[in-house]
């Protein structure tokens, strides 16, 4: 399954900022997102907004929770199961809901 992970932190807790810099944070996040049972499909960053967006693939809830733990340490994390648009469109067509 695919999941969209949205993680937001404050400027004061930003690992890339000047208040609490953490030179290892990005490496830890990337390592966790590619940990056992999880595959990082792609990640995006809104630096000024202090938000991370990751698309990860996994069928293991424990692995998913382990993957987002470094992000939980600095802010809020929201996880949403998602479908690729092309897969959703094909399914809707098959069900007769869309042409």
Residue frames as a rotation matrix with the C-alpha (Angstrom) as fourth column:
UNK 1
0.573 0.819 0.000 0.00
0.819 -0.573 0.000 0.00
0.000 0.000 -1.000 0.00
UNK 2
-0.384 -0.639 0.666 1.01
0.585 -0.727 -0.360 3.58
0.714 0.252 0.653 -0.57
UNK 3
0.425 0.455 -0.783 0.88
0.891 -0.364 0.272 6.18
-0.161 -0.813 -0.560 2.17
UNK 4
0.174 -0.333 0.927 1.29
0.253 -0.894 -0.369 9.94
0.952 0.299 -0.071 2.16
UNK 5
0.170 -0.235 -0.957 3.19
0.985 0.002 0.175 11.08
-0.039 -0.972 0.232 5.23
UNK 6
0.315 -0.041 0.948 2.91
0.196 -0.975 -0.107 14.79
0.929 0.220 -0.299 6.06
UNK 7
0.196 -0.357 -0.913 5.16
0.979 0.121 0.163 15.97
0.053 -0.926 0.373 8.88
UNK 8
0.423 0.021 0.906 5.14
0.168 -0.984 -0.056 19.53
0.890 0.176 -0.420 10.18
UNK 9
0.053 -0.443 -0.895 7.37
0.998 0.064 0.027 21.11
0.045 -0.894 0.445 12.80
UNK 10
0.913 0.251 -0.321 7.83
0.307 -0.941 0.139 24.59
-0.267 -0.226 -0.937 14.21
UNK 11
0.638 -0.717 0.280 10.67
-0.153 -0.476 -0.866 26.92
0.754 0.510 -0.414 13.29
UNK 12
0.366 -0.484 0.795 11.98
-0.929 -0.240 0.282 26.52
0.054 -0.841 -0.538 16.83
UNK 13
0.404 -0.163 0.900 12.27
-0.307 0.903 0.301 22.73
-0.862 -0.398 0.315 16.42
UNK 14
0.935 -0.010 -0.355 13.55
-0.351 0.128 -0.928 22.81
0.054 0.992 0.117 12.83
UNK 15
0.627 -0.737 0.254 16.55
0.450 0.608 0.654 20.48
-0.636 -0.296 0.712 12.47
UNK 16
0.086 -0.584 0.807 17.79
0.969 -0.138 -0.204 22.66
0.231 0.800 0.554 9.60
UNK 17
0.773 0.317 0.549 17.37
0.233 -0.947 0.219 25.93
0.590 -0.041 -0.807 11.45
UNK 18
-0.163 -0.895 0.415 19.63
-0.108 -0.402 -0.909 27.98
0.981 -0.193 -0.031 13.67
UNK 19
0.282 0.340 0.897 17.81
-0.895 -0.242 0.374 27.40
0.345 -0.909 0.236 16.98
UNK 20
0.339 -0.122 0.933 18.19
-0.513 0.807 0.292 23.61
-0.789 -0.577 0.211 17.20
UNK 21
0.258 -0.257 -0.931 20.31
-0.941 0.151 -0.303 22.51
0.218 0.955 -0.203 14.23
UNK 22
0.354 -0.150 0.923 20.79
-0.311 0.912 0.267 18.80
-0.882 -0.381 0.276 13.76
UNK 23
-0.176 -0.553 -0.814 23.28
-0.939 -0.153 0.307 17.91
-0.294 0.819 -0.493 11.03
UNK 24
-0.968 -0.210 0.140 22.26
-0.179 0.961 0.209 14.23
-0.179 0.178 -0.968 11.14
UNK 25
-0.291 0.949 0.119 18.47
-0.348 0.011 -0.937 14.73
-0.891 -0.314 0.327 10.97
UNK 26
0.295 0.448 -0.844 17.99
-0.935 -0.048 -0.352 14.40
-0.198 0.893 0.405 7.20
UNK 27
-0.534 -0.578 -0.618 20.15
-0.667 0.737 -0.113 11.28
0.520 0.352 -0.778 7.09
UNK 28
-0.918 0.232 0.323 18.16
-0.123 0.607 -0.785 9.72
-0.378 -0.761 -0.528 9.95
UNK 29
0.036 0.980 -0.195 14.85
-0.578 -0.139 -0.804 10.51
-0.815 0.142 0.562 8.28
UNK 30
0.161 -0.020 -0.987 16.00
-0.963 0.214 -0.162 9.06
0.214 0.977 0.015 4.96
UNK 31
-0.827 -0.516 -0.221 17.38
-0.438 0.840 -0.321 5.95
0.351 -0.169 -0.921 6.66
UNK 32
-0.678 0.638 0.366 14.13
-0.175 0.344 -0.923 5.43
-0.714 -0.690 -0.122 8.59
UNK 33
0.229 0.819 -0.527 12.01
-0.750 -0.197 -0.632 5.94
-0.621 0.540 0.569 5.46
UNK 34
0.220 -0.227 -0.949 14.02
-0.780 0.543 -0.311 3.18
0.585 0.809 -0.057 3.75
UNK 35
-0.436 -0.381 0.815 14.08
-0.862 0.438 -0.256 0.93
-0.259 -0.814 -0.519 6.81
UNK 36
-0.993 0.043 0.105 13.02
0.060 0.985 0.162 -2.71
-0.097 0.167 -0.981 6.95
UNK 37
-0.404 0.901 0.157 9.57
0.828 0.433 -0.356 -3.21
-0.389 -0.014 -0.921 5.48
UNK 38
0.568 0.561 -0.603 9.27
0.273 -0.819 -0.505 0.33
-0.777 0.122 -0.618 4.06
UNK 39
-0.273 -0.617 0.738 10.22
0.951 -0.057 0.303 1.76
-0.145 0.785 0.602 0.69
UNK 40
-0.112 0.148 -0.983 10.51
0.086 -0.984 -0.158 5.50
-0.990 -0.103 0.097 0.15
UNK 41
0.369 0.316 0.874 8.89
0.891 0.149 -0.429 6.27
-0.266 0.937 -0.226 -3.21
UNK 42
-0.188 -0.454 0.871 9.67
0.573 -0.771 -0.278 10.00
0.798 0.447 0.405 -3.06
UNK 43
0.074 0.167 -0.983 10.01
0.938 -0.345 0.012 12.82
-0.338 -0.923 -0.182 -0.60
UNK 44
0.072 0.032 0.997 9.41
0.547 -0.837 -0.012 16.56
0.834 0.546 -0.078 -0.82
UNK 45
-0.297 -0.252 -0.921 10.23
0.931 -0.293 -0.220 19.44
-0.214 -0.922 0.321 1.46
UNK 46
0.516 0.402 0.756 8.61
0.435 -0.884 0.173 22.82
0.738 0.239 -0.631 1.96
UNK 47
-0.407 -0.841 -0.357 11.47
0.764 -0.099 -0.638 24.53
0.501 -0.532 0.682 3.78
UNK 48
-0.804 0.092 0.588 9.78
-0.249 -0.950 -0.190 27.86
0.541 -0.299 0.786 4.57
UNK 49
0.190 0.972 0.137 6.62
-0.687 0.031 0.726 26.02
0.702 -0.232 0.673 5.67
UNK 50
-0.556 -0.527 0.643 8.58
-0.829 0.413 -0.378 23.50
-0.066 -0.743 -0.667 7.77
UNK 51
0.494 0.755 0.430 6.76
-0.630 0.652 -0.422 20.57
-0.599 -0.063 0.798 6.20
UNK 52
-0.788 -0.615 0.015 7.93
-0.481 0.631 0.608 17.25
-0.383 0.472 -0.794 4.81
UNK 53
0.474 0.867 -0.157 5.86
-0.804 0.353 -0.478 15.20
-0.359 0.352 0.864 2.35
UNK 54
-0.711 -0.695 0.104 6.77
-0.612 0.685 0.395 11.57
-0.346 0.217 -0.913 1.77
UNK 55
0.532 0.735 -0.421 5.18
-0.826 0.559 -0.067 8.85
0.186 0.383 0.905 -0.31
UNK 56
-0.582 -0.701 0.412 6.09
-0.780 0.624 -0.039 5.47
-0.230 -0.345 -0.910 1.15
UNK 57
0.197 0.585 -0.787 5.13
-0.674 0.664 0.324 1.93
0.712 0.467 0.525 0.26
UNK 58
-0.868 -0.433 0.241 4.54
-0.474 0.584 -0.659 -0.71
0.145 -0.687 -0.712 2.92
UNK 59
0.076 0.879 -0.470 2.14
-0.199 0.475 0.857 -3.39
0.977 0.029 0.211 4.08
UNK 60
-0.121 -0.281 -0.952 3.53
0.817 0.516 -0.256 -3.35
0.563 -0.809 0.168 7.61
UNK 61
0.750 0.529 0.397 2.01
0.216 -0.763 0.609 -0.96
0.625 -0.371 -0.687 10.16
UNK 62
0.763 -0.528 -0.373 4.89
0.433 -0.010 0.901 -1.40
-0.480 -0.849 0.221 12.61
UNK 63
-0.203 -0.867 0.455 7.44
0.953 -0.069 0.294 -0.63
-0.223 0.493 0.841 9.89
UNK 64
0.115 0.335 0.935 5.48
0.591 -0.780 0.207 2.48
0.799 0.528 -0.288 8.92
UNK 65
0.964 0.266 0.014 5.38
0.133 -0.528 0.839 3.71
0.231 -0.806 -0.544 12.51
UNK 66
0.393 -0.901 -0.182 9.11
0.667 0.142 0.732 3.07
-0.634 -0.409 0.657 12.89
UNK 67
-0.174 -0.466 0.868 9.76
0.961 -0.274 0.046 4.99
0.216 0.842 0.495 9.67
UNK 68
0.297 0.381 0.876 8.03
0.310 -0.906 0.289 8.14
0.903 0.185 -0.387 10.89
UNK 69
0.622 -0.024 -0.783 9.44
0.782 0.064 0.620 8.12
0.035 -0.998 0.059 14.42
UNK 70
-0.499 -0.849 -0.174 12.28
0.851 -0.518 0.086 10.60
-0.163 -0.105 0.981 13.68
UNK 71
-0.585 0.371 0.721 9.64
0.222 -0.782 0.583 13.02
0.780 0.501 0.375 12.37
UNK 72
0.511 0.818 -0.265 7.44
0.445 0.012 0.896 12.57
0.735 -0.576 -0.358 15.44
UNK 73
0.061 -0.586 -0.808 10.34
0.996 -0.022 0.091 13.64
-0.071 -0.810 0.582 17.63
UNK 74
-0.864 -0.468 -0.185 10.25
0.450 -0.883 0.134 17.15
-0.226 0.032 0.974 16.16
UNK 75
-0.764 0.606 -0.223 6.60
-0.638 -0.762 0.115 17.72
-0.100 0.230 0.968 15.26
UNK 76
0.072 0.911 0.407 3.25
-0.507 0.384 -0.771 16.40
-0.859 -0.151 0.489 14.12
UNK 77
-0.928 -0.343 -0.143 2.85
-0.314 0.518 0.796 13.55
-0.199 0.784 -0.589 11.64
UNK 78
0.177 0.983 0.048 -0.23
-0.661 0.155 -0.734 12.66
-0.729 0.098 0.677 9.61
UNK 79
-0.881 -0.432 0.193 -0.40
-0.201 0.712 0.673 9.42
-0.428 0.554 -0.714 7.63
UNK 80
0.174 0.953 -0.249 -2.98
-0.694 -0.061 -0.717 8.85
-0.699 0.297 0.651 4.89
UNK 81
-0.303 -0.217 0.928 -3.35
0.432 0.837 0.337 5.76
-0.849 0.503 -0.160 2.69
UNK 82
0.084 0.264 -0.961 -3.40
-0.665 -0.704 -0.251 6.82
-0.742 0.660 0.117 -0.96
UNK 83
0.444 0.050 0.894 -3.78
0.591 0.734 -0.334 5.39
-0.673 0.677 0.297 -4.47
UNK 84
-0.807 -0.584 -0.084 -1.87
0.255 -0.473 0.843 6.43
-0.533 0.659 0.531 -7.52
UNK 85
-0.211 0.752 -0.624 -4.22
-0.629 -0.593 -0.502 8.50
-0.748 0.286 0.599 -9.67
UNK 86
-0.445 -0.003 -0.895 -3.76
-0.842 0.341 0.417 6.12
0.304 0.940 -0.155 -12.60
UNK 87
-0.949 0.109 -0.296 -4.73
0.186 0.951 -0.246 3.11
0.254 -0.289 -0.923 -10.43
UNK 88
-0.577 0.778 -0.250 -7.78
0.105 -0.232 -0.967 4.92
-0.810 -0.584 0.052 -9.04
UNK 89
-0.223 0.470 -0.854 -8.88
-0.874 -0.484 -0.038 5.92
-0.431 0.738 0.519 -12.53
UNK 90
-0.695 -0.089 -0.714 -8.49
-0.502 0.771 0.393 2.35
0.515 0.631 -0.580 -13.83
UNK 91
-0.915 0.373 -0.154 -10.48
0.376 0.645 -0.666 0.98
-0.149 -0.667 -0.730 -10.88
UNK 92
-0.372 0.805 -0.462 -13.28
-0.234 -0.563 -0.792 3.53
-0.898 -0.187 0.398 -11.37
UNK 93
-0.336 0.192 -0.922 -13.41
-0.942 -0.054 0.332 2.68
0.014 0.980 0.199 -15.09
UNK 94
-0.883 -0.055 -0.466 -13.57
-0.100 0.992 0.073 -1.04
0.458 0.111 -0.882 -14.30
UNK 95
-0.752 0.622 -0.216 -16.43
0.432 0.220 -0.875 -0.43
-0.497 -0.751 -0.434 -11.84
UNK 96
-0.249 0.666 0.703 -18.31
0.906 -0.096 0.412 1.54
0.342 0.740 -0.580 -14.52
UNK 97
0.350 0.354 -0.867 -18.21
0.738 -0.675 0.022 4.76
-0.577 -0.647 -0.498 -12.48
UNK 98
0.115 -0.395 -0.912 -16.00
-0.418 -0.852 0.316 6.60
-0.901 0.345 -0.263 -14.98
UNK 99
0.982 0.183 -0.038 -15.50
-0.095 0.309 -0.946 6.34
-0.161 0.933 0.321 -18.74
